[in-house]
Amino acid sequence: MGEIETLVKKGQILMDEGEFHDALGYFEQALLLNQDDPDLWNNKGIALRSLGRYEESMECFNKSLEIEPRDKFAS
């Protein structure tokens, strides 16, 4: 498993546990390695939305859709 996949997996586990702030950190680290992955932006958006940071989450969802307009996973 690559570094990005490991970061995302850890972030998703933390999301499942309700640790949204910690999960956000993992998704941000993954984005430092690849800013062109719409799924990474979507994950960050979900974490931000879970923290009540709605404006920032919308920016992430929009970025995800800019990269992949037909991204069926974008919230």
Backbone as CSV, one residue per row, in Angstrom:
resi,resn,N_x,N_y,N_z,CA_x,CA_y,CA_z,C_x,C_y,C_z
1,MET,0.851,-1.179,0.000,0.000,0.000,0.000,0.895,1.240,0.000
2,GLY,0.562,2.191,-0.863,1.344,3.409,-0.963,1.082,4.372,0.178
3,GLU,1.900,5.413,0.229,1.797,6.379,1.321,0.435,7.078,1.335
4,ILE,-0.054,7.485,0.157,-1.349,8.169,0.094,-2.458,7.241,0.568
5,GLU,-2.434,6.000,0.088,-3.466,5.045,0.489,-3.454,4.809,1.990
6,THR,-2.265,4.742,2.581,-2.144,4.548,4.025,-2.742,5.733,4.777
7,LEU,-2.440,6.948,4.321,-2.985,8.147,4.965,-4.502,8.175,4.869
8,VAL,-5.036,7.847,3.692,-6.488,7.859,3.494,-7.147,6.808,4.383
9,LYS,-6.564,5.621,4.433,-7.139,4.548,5.256,-7.187,4.968,6.729
10,LYS,-6.091,5.551,7.228,-6.068,6.022,8.615,-7.122,7.105,8.822
11,GLY,-7.238,8.020,7.852,-8.229,9.078,7.946,-9.645,8.530,7.978
12,GLN,-9.909,7.525,7.151,-11.253,6.943,7.113,-11.585,6.214,8.410
13,ILE,-10.607,5.542,8.980,-10.829,4.873,10.270,-11.175,5.912,11.334
14,LEU,-10.426,7.014,11.362,-10.698,8.072,12.338,-12.076,8.695,12.102
15,MET,-12.472,8.856,10.843,-13.809,9.382,10.540,-14.874,8.459,11.134
16,ASP,-14.690,7.152,10.929,-15.641,6.173,11.459,-15.737,6.239,12.979
17,GLU,-14.634,6.642,13.609,-14.598,6.743,15.073,-15.052,8.111,15.572
18,GLY,-15.413,8.994,14.635,-15.869,10.323,15.022,-14.742,11.292,15.336
19,GLU,-13.517,10.928,15.001,-12.349,11.785,15.247,-12.081,12.628,14.003
20,PHE,-12.995,13.564,13.722,-12.972,14.296,12.458,-11.750,15.201,12.317
21,HIS,-11.327,15.837,13.394,-10.189,16.744,13.317,-8.915,15.968,12.975
22,ASP,-8.726,14.823,13.636,-7.546,14.002,13.354,-7.606,13.437,11.934
23,ALA,-8.794,13.029,11.503,-8.966,12.508,10.145,-8.601,13.579,9.122
24,LEU,-9.028,14.793,9.376,-8.732,15.910,8.483,-7.225,16.045,8.267
25,GLY,-6.448,15.887,9.323,-5.002,15.979,9.223,-4.423,14.946,8.265
26,TYR,-4.948,13.728,8.310,-4.466,12.694,7.395,-4.839,13.012,5.956
27,PHE,-6.062,13.518,5.736,-6.474,13.850,4.374,-5.655,15.024,3.833
28,GLU,-5.325,15.966,4.703,-4.496,17.095,4.271,-3.082,16.627,3.917
29,GLN,-2.549,15.682,4.687,-1.227,15.134,4.362,-1.255,14.439,3.007
30,ALA,-2.322,13.690,2.739,-2.442,13.004,1.448,-2.515,14.020,0.309
31,LEU,-3.221,15.120,0.532,-3.328,16.149,-0.503,-1.990,16.837,-0.771
32,LEU,-1.123,16.897,0.213,0.209,17.448,-0.021,0.989,16.601,-1.019
33,LEU,0.661,15.327,-1.081,1.344,14.404,-1.988,0.694,14.358,-3.366
34,ASN,-0.608,14.652,-3.435,-1.319,14.620,-4.722,-2.541,15.522,-4.646
35,GLN,-2.428,16.701,-5.243,-3.548,17.648,-5.215,-4.501,17.472,-6.393
36,ASP,-4.239,16.480,-7.236,-5.055,16.265,-8.424,-6.002,15.076,-8.297
37,ASP,-6.195,14.587,-7.091,-7.072,13.439,-6.875,-8.413,13.932,-6.310
38,PRO,-9.495,13.806,-7.085,-10.783,14.318,-6.610,-11.278,13.617,-5.346
39,ASP,-10.923,12.353,-5.175,-11.358,11.624,-3.980,-10.721,12.181,-2.710
40,LEU,-9.476,12.638,-2.817,-8.814,13.232,-1.653,-9.510,14.525,-1.254
41,TRP,-9.861,15.346,-2.239,-10.586,16.590,-1.946,-11.955,16.284,-1.347
42,ASN,-12.598,15.245,-1.856,-13.908,14.861,-1.330,-13.795,14.401,0.121
43,ASN,-12.768,13.593,0.421,-12.561,13.137,1.806,-12.340,14.325,2.738
44,LYS,-11.518,15.266,2.295,-11.272,16.454,3.121,-12.579,17.222,3.325
45,GLY,-13.370,17.332,2.279,-14.655,18.024,2.380,-15.595,17.364,3.375
46,ILE,-15.625,16.051,3.364,-16.487,15.316,4.305,-16.032,15.561,5.744
47,ALA,-14.721,15.539,5.962,-14.194,15.786,7.311,-14.544,17.202,7.763
48,LEU,-14.357,18.172,6.879,-14.670,19.564,7.230,-16.162,19.733,7.519
49,ARG,-16.997,19.111,6.692,-18.445,19.188,6.914,-18.803,18.590,8.270
50,SER,-18.154,17.494,8.622,-18.409,16.845,9.912,-18.006,17.729,11.079
51,LEU,-17.052,18.637,10.845,-16.614,19.579,11.873,-17.454,20.856,11.875
52,GLY,-18.440,20.938,10.986,-19.289,22.124,10.905,-18.640,23.258,10.131
53,ARG,-17.572,22.974,9.411,-16.866,23.994,8.633,-17.384,23.932,7.193
54,TYR,-18.649,24.385,7.025,-19.386,24.161,5.792,-18.824,24.904,4.584
55,GLU,-18.400,26.136,4.772,-17.878,26.903,3.640,-16.606,26.247,3.100
56,GLU,-15.721,25.851,4.000,-14.487,25.183,3.586,-14.791,23.838,2.926
57,SER,-15.790,23.137,3.449,-16.122,21.834,2.864,-16.647,22.011,1.442
58,MET,-17.445,23.052,1.211,-17.955,23.296,-0.140,-16.814,23.601,-1.107
59,GLU,-15.807,24.318,-0.645,-14.644,24.599,-1.489,-13.964,23.297,-1.899
60,CYS,-13.866,22.357,-0.981,-13.243,21.064,-1.291,-14.096,20.266,-2.269
61,PHE,-15.413,20.250,-2.041,-16.294,19.523,-2.960,-16.236,20.140,-4.355
62,ASN,-16.191,21.464,-4.420,-16.097,22.138,-5.719,-14.769,21.813,-6.398
63,LYS,-13.690,21.770,-5.629,-12.381,21.428,-6.194,-12.418,20.005,-6.752
64,SER,-13.051,19.093,-6.017,-13.187,17.716,-6.478,-13.911,17.673,-7.819
65,LEU,-14.980,18.444,-7.924,-15.765,18.466,-9.164,-15.032,19.173,-10.297
66,GLU,-14.180,20.147,-9.973,-13.366,20.799,-11.009,-12.417,19.790,-11.641
67,ILE,-11.834,18.941,-10.811,-10.869,17.955,-11.290,-11.584,16.870,-12.093
68,GLU,-12.707,16.407,-11.573,-13.457,15.331,-12.223,-14.940,15.694,-12.194
69,PRO,-15.419,16.394,-13.237,-16.800,16.879,-13.246,-17.858,15.785,-13.064
70,ARG,-17.547,14.593,-13.412,-18.530,13.513,-13.290,-18.261,12.642,-12.059
71,ASP,-17.564,13.184,-11.092,-17.225,12.428,-9.884,-18.496,12.069,-9.134
72,LYS,-18.914,10.807,-9.254,-20.170,10.382,-8.643,-20.104,10.310,-7.128
73,PHE,-18.891,10.392,-6.549,-18.751,10.303,-5.102,-18.773,11.680,-4.426
74,ALA,-18.700,12.752,-5.205,-18.703,14.091,-4.612,-20.039,14.339,-3.943
75,SER,-19.976,14.866,-2.751,-21.213,15.068,-1.973,-21.922,16.328,-2.425
